[in-house]
Amino acid sequence: MEKERESGILLMNLSGAYEEQDFWREERSTWVRLEDLSGTNCYCDEPAVWAIREKIREFALSGIHFIDSGNYHYMTRIWMDKAKSPFSLLVFDNHTDMQPPAFGGLLSCGGWIADALESVKLLDHVFLVGPDQPAFDQVQQTYKERVTFLSREDLQAARQTDSSSGVAASFLEMLSEYEKKAGKLSPVYLSVDKDVLNEQEVKTTWSQGDMSLTELKSCLEELQSFLKARKLPLQAADVCGEWEPENGGEGSPAGHDLANHELLEVLKGFDYEK
């Protein structure tokens, strides 16, 4: 079997968003060119899934993947097939991404976590941070039983309790309580959709939450310390939620460039699974 390359920092280019940004230019990064691939926007048809798998076949899972706009968040599900050991999935998102399939079971940006819970045998548990409680209430009960949820309302309450560190403290408490209950925590696969951030930070293609970039970074820094104390690696880290050039005045690459730069600096500090 051919040895996989370390993925390092990968830019999965579908919309051209990263061509408008600079955060990656001083990094040792690799581009995965997917802009001419059809059947990928929001829903990913079977030929596109196989084409993407072939494009990333040479890369190991471990590394940092920038996976374009939230329309392509299902890329995390495709990468999961490369996992070789049990893991927990940690998702920051303003949406549950556990909607039932609408079009013949196609993989979608709105249902990829549900698909993972159904079909990824190595997936132990899901931590979901950001959606509002009414959205999570609509999730199928069999999925809820495998998800630890920190809602938008929980984050708002934590922010009111301690405006400087309440959100990060609440996030850390979620991880600690799960570990105490389960007895262990698997290596973590992290997936961040920037629509969890408020619109003053960045403007995305989807409805957004109200986290600040500082709060998100603080949560990731707490995660880093939490995992290092337990000698647990991060399997991989994905970031999506880009501004897309065709959106014209609906967004700006500048805010995303800054956010991606700051997130990348934090993500580079994790120990990744070898």
Solvent accessible surface area in square Angstrom, and as a share of the most:
residue,aa,sasa,rsa
1,M,220,0.98
2,E,121,0.54
3,K,182,0.77
4,E,43,0.19
5,R,118,0.43
6,E,140,0.63
7,S,3,0.02
8,G,39,0.37
9,I,16,0.08
10,L,0,0.00
11,L,0,0.00
12,M,0,0.00
13,N,1,0.00
14,L,16,0.08
15,S,24,0.16
16,G,11,0.11
17,A,0,0.00
18,Y,0,0.00
19,E,89,0.40
20,E,93,0.42
21,Q,1,0.00
22,D,84,0.44
23,F,12,0.05
24,W,38,0.13
25,R,118,0.43
26,E,166,0.75
27,E,44,0.20
28,R,230,0.84
29,S,34,0.22
30,T,41,0.24
31,W,55,0.19
32,V,6,0.04
33,R,109,0.40
34,L,4,0.02
35,E,72,0.32
36,D,141,0.73
37,L,47,0.23
38,S,93,0.60
39,G,33,0.32
40,T,11,0.06
41,N,93,0.48
42,C,34,0.20
43,Y,69,0.26
44,C,1,0.01
45,D,47,0.25
46,E,115,0.52
47,P,99,0.62
48,A,2,0.01
49,V,16,0.09
50,W,151,0.53
51,A,34,0.26
52,I,0,0.00
53,R,78,0.28
54,E,104,0.47
55,K,97,0.41
56,I,2,0.01
57,R,127,0.46
58,E,68,0.30
59,F,7,0.03
60,A,23,0.18
61,L,13,0.07
62,S,25,0.16
63,G,7,0.07
64,I,7,0.04
65,H,0,0.00
66,F,0,0.00
67,I,0,0.00
68,D,0,0.00
69,S,0,0.00
70,G,4,0.04
71,N,16,0.08
72,Y,12,0.05
73,H,2,0.01
74,Y,0,0.00
75,M,0,0.00
76,T,0,0.00
77,R,21,0.08
78,I,3,0.01
79,W,0,0.00
80,M,2,0.01
81,D,71,0.37
82,K,31,0.13
83,A,13,0.10
84,K,149,0.63
85,S,37,0.24
86,P,67,0.42
87,F,0,0.00
88,S,1,0.01
89,L,0,0.00
90,L,1,0.00
91,V,0,0.00
92,F,0,0.00
93,D,1,0.01
94,N,16,0.08
95,H,49,0.22
96,T,12,0.07
97,D,9,0.04
98,M,5,0.02
99,Q,108,0.48
100,P,108,0.68
101,P,86,0.54
102,A,70,0.54
103,F,121,0.50
104,G,89,0.86
105,G,50,0.48
106,L,61,0.30
107,L,24,0.12
108,S,11,0.07
109,C,13,0.08
110,G,17,0.16
111,G,9,0.09
112,W,0,0.00
113,I,0,0.00
114,A,5,0.04
115,D,50,0.26
116,A,0,0.00
117,L,11,0.05
118,E,119,0.53
119,S,62,0.40
120,V,16,0.09
121,K,203,0.86
122,L,61,0.30
123,L,4,0.02
124,D,60,0.31
125,H,20,0.09
126,V,0,0.00
127,F,1,0.00
128,L,0,0.00
129,V,0,0.00
130,G,2,0.02
131,P,0,0.00
132,D,51,0.26
133,Q,71,0.31
134,P,80,0.51
135,A,39,0.30
136,F,19,0.08
137,D,75,0.39
138,Q,154,0.69
139,V,11,0.06
140,Q,93,0.41
141,Q,108,0.48
142,T,79,0.46
143,Y,24,0.09
144,K,47,0.20
145,E,120,0.54
146,R,79,0.29
147,V,15,0.09
148,T,34,0.20
149,F,36,0.15
150,L,14,0.07
151,S,2,0.01
152,R,65,0.24
153,E,72,0.32
154,D,61,0.32
155,L,2,0.01
156,Q,64,0.28
157,A,56,0.43
158,A,13,0.10
159,R,56,0.20
160,Q,157,0.70
161,T,120,0.70
162,D,59,0.31
163,S,94,0.60
164,S,98,0.63
165,S,54,0.35
166,G,7,0.07
167,V,4,0.02
168,A,7,0.05
169,A,57,0.44
170,S,23,0.15
171,F,0,0.00
172,L,55,0.27
173,E,97,0.44
174,M,15,0.07
175,L,1,0.00
176,S,41,0.26
177,E,98,0.44
178,Y,40,0.15
179,E,41,0.18
180,K,170,0.72
181,K,181,0.77
182,A,50,0.39
183,G,63,0.60
184,K,132,0.56
185,L,12,0.06
186,S,10,0.07
187,P,25,0.16
188,V,1,0.01
189,Y,0,0.00
190,L,1,0.00
191,S,0,0.00
192,V,1,0.01
193,D,5,0.03
194,K,0,0.00
195,D,1,0.01
196,V,2,0.01
197,L,0,0.00
198,N,28,0.14
199,E,93,0.42
200,Q,162,0.72
201,E,57,0.26
202,V,6,0.04
203,K,70,0.30
204,T,8,0.04
205,T,48,0.28
206,W,99,0.35
207,S,72,0.46
208,Q,16,0.07
209,G,7,0.07
210,D,38,0.20
211,M,1,0.00
212,S,29,0.19
213,L,13,0.07
214,T,96,0.56
215,E,23,0.10
216,L,0,0.00
217,K,48,0.20
218,S,30,0.19
219,C,0,0.00
220,L,0,0.00
221,E,85,0.38
222,E,57,0.25
223,L,0,0.00
224,Q,35,0.15
225,S,71,0.46
226,F,8,0.03
227,L,3,0.02
228,K,91,0.39
229,A,78,0.61
230,R,94,0.34
231,K,183,0.78
232,L,35,0.17
233,P,30,0.19
234,L,0,0.00
235,Q,1,0.01
236,A,0,0.00
237,A,0,0.00
238,D,0,0.00
239,V,1,0.01
240,C,0,0.00
241,G,1,0.01
242,E,0,0.00
243,W,21,0.07
244,E,6,0.03
245,P,44,0.28
246,E,124,0.56
247,N,44,0.23
248,G,46,0.44
249,G,83,0.80
250,E,113,0.51
251,G,18,0.17
252,S,55,0.35
253,P,34,0.21
254,A,72,0.56
255,G,26,0.25
256,H,0,0.00
257,D,28,0.15
258,L,104,0.52
259,A,2,0.02
260,N,0,0.00
261,H,82,0.37
262,E,47,0.21
263,L,1,0.00
264,L,1,0.01
265,E,84,0.38
266,V,15,0.09
267,L,1,0.00
268,K,87,0.37
269,G,31,0.30
270,F,12,0.05
271,D,81,0.42
272,Y,36,0.14
273,E,45,0.20
274,K,218,0.92
